[in-house]
C-alpha cells in the first residue's frame, strides 16, 4: 500500500521533509504500526518519533488513535501535540 504522509511542526523539521509518498509493508495495519515502521527508516525518523505516545495522527484529515487501522488512507498527517494560547 502506498500512502501520502504529511509531516507538521517539529516532526517535519526533524525528518527534514514536509511530505512523502511511502510504500508500506503488509504488516503495517494500524497507526501504531506505521509509527513503529517509520522509526526504522533512519536516524531522522527515529529522532522525530522517539516518543510515539505524544505523536498525533490524522487519517484523511480526521484525528486517529494509535490502534486505528490505516487501510484506505489517502493521506496521513503526523504532528506533535498541539499547544495553545
Backbone bond lengths (Angstrom), bond angles and torsions (degrees), N, CA, C in turn:
res aa  C-N    CA-C-N  psi(-1)  N-CA   C-N-CA  omega(-1)  CA-C   N-CA-C  phi
1 X - - - 1.450 - - 1.528 108.50 -
2 X 1.317 115.77 130.97 1.458 120.94 175.12 1.519 108.56 -102.76
3 X 1.322 116.03 133.22 1.453 120.84 -178.56 1.526 109.24 -134.59
4 X 1.325 115.75 148.41 1.461 121.15 175.47 1.524 107.85 -89.71
5 X 1.328 115.48 122.56 1.462 121.51 176.69 1.516 108.47 -105.18
6 X 1.323 115.71 135.49 1.455 121.90 177.92 1.524 107.26 -122.67
7 X 1.330 115.70 127.35 1.460 121.09 -176.82 1.522 110.18 -107.67
8 X 1.330 116.89 142.55 1.454 121.90 -176.35 1.531 111.67 -125.81
9 X 1.333 114.61 154.04 1.471 123.99 172.45 1.525 111.70 52.68
10 X 1.341 117.55 -134.78 1.469 118.13 -175.00 1.518 113.34 -70.42
11 X 1.322 118.92 -19.05 1.466 119.52 173.23 1.534 108.40 -63.18
12 X 1.331 117.00 -46.06 1.470 122.31 177.50 1.533 110.86 -60.59
13 X 1.309 116.54 -44.93 1.468 120.54 -178.35 1.523 111.35 -63.19
14 X 1.317 118.11 -41.47 1.468 120.93 -178.21 1.519 112.57 -73.11
15 X 1.331 116.81 -36.38 1.464 119.52 178.84 1.525 110.56 -76.45
16 X 1.331 116.30 -32.36 1.455 119.90 176.94 1.521 114.64 92.19
17 X 1.323 116.89 14.22 1.466 120.61 176.16 1.515 108.57 -152.86
18 X 1.317 115.61 154.23 1.462 119.60 -177.94 1.525 112.47 -90.58
19 X 1.332 116.64 -26.30 1.457 119.13 178.16 1.514 110.00 -161.67
20 X 1.335 114.32 163.94 1.461 120.71 176.53 1.516 109.17 -164.00
21 X 1.321 115.52 154.71 1.455 122.00 170.89 1.519 106.61 -97.11
22 X 1.318 116.35 129.73 1.458 120.56 -173.52 1.524 110.34 -130.75
23 X 1.328 115.78 133.94 1.462 121.41 172.69 1.523 107.81 -84.66
24 X 1.315 116.24 121.34 1.455 120.70 -177.60 1.520 110.84 -98.91
25 X 1.337 117.64 139.98 1.463 120.42 176.04 1.532 110.52 -66.99
26 X 1.299 116.11 159.24 1.465 121.99 -176.91 1.531 113.10 -58.27
27 X 1.316 117.96 -29.93 1.455 121.10 -177.55 1.515 114.95 -74.70
28 X 1.320 117.29 -7.61 1.462 120.84 179.92 1.530 107.76 -90.50
29 X 1.333 115.93 101.11 1.463 119.47 -174.79 1.534 113.88 -120.62
30 X 1.331 117.55 -20.31 1.464 120.34 179.16 1.524 110.06 -119.98
31 X 1.321 115.06 169.10 1.466 120.54 175.73 1.525 110.25 -57.02
32 X 1.332 116.86 -43.89 1.468 120.81 178.96 1.514 112.21 -61.07
33 X 1.341 116.56 -40.86 1.470 120.64 176.69 1.524 110.26 -60.89
34 X 1.328 116.08 -41.77 1.464 120.78 -179.59 1.525 110.67 -61.46
35 X 1.327 117.09 -47.69 1.468 119.98 -179.51 1.521 110.82 -61.85
36 X 1.328 117.07 -41.59 1.468 120.50 178.21 1.529 110.40 -63.54
37 X 1.326 117.29 -41.76 1.470 120.98 179.10 1.526 110.86 -63.10
38 X 1.314 117.18 -43.43 1.462 120.19 -177.79 1.524 111.77 -60.12
39 X 1.331 117.89 -33.88 1.467 119.67 -178.95 1.522 112.06 -66.92
40 X 1.332 117.31 -14.45 1.470 120.61 179.13 1.520 112.41 -88.25
41 X 1.334 117.67 -3.22 1.466 121.15 -173.61 1.526 114.13 -87.87
42 X 1.310 117.05 -3.81 1.458 119.12 178.15 1.512 112.04 147.94
43 X 1.313 114.73 166.85 1.461 121.04 -175.98 1.522 112.54 -59.79
44 X 1.333 116.87 -37.85 1.466 119.36 -178.52 1.531 111.23 -64.55
45 X 1.326 117.45 -37.83 1.464 121.07 176.64 1.522 110.46 -69.26
46 X 1.324 115.50 -42.45 1.463 120.29 179.31 1.526 110.73 -59.56
47 X 1.328 116.77 -43.32 1.466 120.92 178.81 1.521 111.58 -65.32
48 X 1.314 116.89 -42.38 1.467 120.64 -177.64 1.524 112.09 -68.15
49 X 1.318 116.62 -31.89 1.468 120.49 -172.42 1.524 112.71 -115.37
50 X 1.337 116.70 24.47 1.465 119.86 -175.29 1.527 113.12 -66.61
51 X 1.325 117.86 -19.93 1.470 121.25 176.80 1.530 107.99 -121.73
52 X 1.336 117.12 76.12 1.465 120.07 -172.61 1.524 114.04 -60.46
53 X 1.329 117.98 -26.40 1.463 119.94 -178.44 1.529 112.96 -62.20
54 X 1.337 117.44 -25.23 1.466 119.66 -179.67 1.527 112.51 -93.68
55 X 1.310 117.32 -9.03 1.462 120.73 -178.55 1.525 109.56 -76.66
56 X 1.324 115.55 133.17 1.459 122.39 177.61 1.523 108.48 -101.14
57 X 1.309 116.09 149.42 1.465 120.95 -177.78 1.521 109.14 -136.76
58 X 1.329 115.60 140.93 1.462 121.60 173.38 1.523 108.37 -124.73
59 X 1.320 116.15 131.32 1.453 121.78 175.90 1.525 106.95 -106.04
60 X 1.338 115.69 122.16 1.459 120.86 -177.08 1.530 111.04 50.09
61 X 1.325 115.57 43.00 1.459 126.34 175.97 1.523 114.57 67.47
62 X 1.337 116.68 22.74 1.460 120.84 173.76 1.522 108.98 -125.36
63 X 1.339 115.88 133.99 1.461 121.23 -178.25 1.526 110.36 -54.00
64 X 1.330 115.84 138.95 1.465 121.61 179.27 1.519 109.86 -132.41
65 X 1.321 115.69 140.01 1.459 121.45 174.79 1.528 108.99 -78.27
66 X 1.314 116.31 162.18 1.467 120.74 -176.09 1.516 114.05 -67.73
67 X 1.334 118.06 -17.94 1.461 119.53 179.20 1.536 113.00 -95.63
68 X 1.326 117.07 3.54 1.465 120.58 -179.36 1.525 111.53 -80.29
69 X 1.336 116.62 144.38 1.468 120.09 178.47 1.522 111.42 -71.38
70 X 1.328 115.68 150.46 1.468 120.64 179.13 1.526 112.24 -103.95
71 X 1.317 118.03 3.57 1.465 121.64 -179.33 1.525 109.69 -56.52
72 X 1.321 116.14 134.25 1.450 121.33 178.65 1.514 114.73 83.07
73 X 1.319 117.94 1.02 1.461 120.51 -179.88 1.525 110.51 -68.40
74 X 1.318 116.10 130.89 1.462 121.03 172.86 1.530 110.19 -90.52
75 X 1.339 114.20 -36.15 1.464 119.73 -178.45 1.518 108.58 -145.07
76 X 1.337 114.65 136.46 1.462 120.49 177.02 1.522 107.87 -123.71
77 X 1.317 115.34 120.31 1.460 121.41 177.01 1.513 109.60 -96.01
78 X 1.326 115.94 137.46 1.466 121.79 -179.52 1.519 107.54 -125.63
79 X 1.339 115.92 123.88 1.460 119.23 -174.68 1.516 111.16 -149.28
80 X 1.327 115.95 160.18 1.472 120.65 178.71 1.522 109.46 -78.38
81 X 1.336 116.44 172.68 1.468 119.07 177.38 1.523 110.18 -59.22
82 X 1.304 115.09 144.93 1.460 119.60 179.19 1.520 109.23 -85.91
83 X 1.316 114.77 137.25 1.457 119.91 172.87 1.507 106.68 -116.60
84 X 1.290 115.73 146.50 1.466 118.60 -176.48 1.501 111.60 -130.76
85 X 1.291 114.16 171.63 1.449 119.03 178.78 1.494 109.85 -160.56
